[in-house]
């Protein structure tokens, strides 16, 4: 194993840990204003969309159709595993049709 690669991996892991631990330490020491708390509660959804939107756009109409299937399955079942399975199945079926 190359030492430079190992050191890079360890450095990245340390930086990630310090960012997370620093955030926890900061919020334990300081009480953020109410609007910051509310904003942080709504962040997971937009972050997820930011990750998923480019992949959907790369798939075109097929990706957006599968995303609609995921949303419908989640609304109908309230089960994340079922929604993911429905989306994967939709992409597979749409891939067969293409």
C-alpha positions, 0 to 999 in steps of 0.5 A: 500500500502506498503511504501517500494514499493512506495518509490522504485517506486518514486526512480526509477521515479526520477532516470529516470527523472534525467537521461533524464533531465541531458542529455538535460541539458548537450547537452544544455550546451555543443556542442557535436562533429559532429560525436556524433550528427550523431551517436545519430541520428542513435541510435533509429534503433539499439536500437529498433533492440536490443529490438526486436531481442531476441523476434524474436529469441524466436519465431524462424522462425515464428518470422522472417517470421512475421518480414519480413512481417512487413518490406515489409508492411512498405516499401510498405505503409510507414505507421507504423500502417499498418506495425504493423497490418501486423506483428500482423496478420502474427504472428496470422496466423503463430500461427494458422498454427503451 
